Amino acid sequence: MIADVLAEATEKMTKAVDVAKEDFATVRTGRANPQLFQKILVDYYGTPTPLAQLASLQNQDARTLVITPYDKSALKEIEKAIVNFPNLGANPNNDGTIIRVSMPELTADRRKEYVKIVKGKAEDCKVAIRNIRRKAKEDLDKLKTEVGDDEVARAEKELEALTKKHTDAADEALKKKEAELLEV
């Protein structure tokens, strides 16, 4: 029972760190990257659809991305979704068959702004990890009558170690992304 609680907490904490890393990938650096467009949802016939399901994305050069829609009728909606996506600052150009997205050069102020955004995402990840820890601790406390105080105390120490490991992983991912953002 204790092992189940710890295994579930580990799985959820790992997912929280993975989600944070995916979110970090959507915050742009100095070059165009198809991952930046992973979270963009396009209103496709009334249904929010991920851009990657509607079009192929290729790098043309370091600051230009070419989006080729599978359905040409979705061009306007894709363009509108890119323009309205927060923190991207991209300039889409529609030529009737493809969309070229030019990423503007990052200024020092814009880089600092992106670092703040990434730090906020990292903090959200840590909050999620602490919430998972709190829930697991409550589950362990419910097991005290069945397995005894010593076993629960040992499991709580293990839970704290898991929490520290995952918050450290989130911090490490934050440091990497911060260095990537500040690199000129």
Secondary structure, DSSP 8 states (H G I E B T S, - for coil): -HHHHHHHHHHHHHHHHHHHHHHHHTS--SS--GGGGTT-EEEETTEEEEHHHHEEEEEEETTEEEEEESSGGGHHHHHHHHHHSTTT--EEEE-SS-EEEE-----HHHHHHHHHHHHHHHHHHHHHHHHHHHHHHHHHHHTHHHH-HHHHHHHHHHHHHHHHHHHHHHHHHHHHHHHHHH--
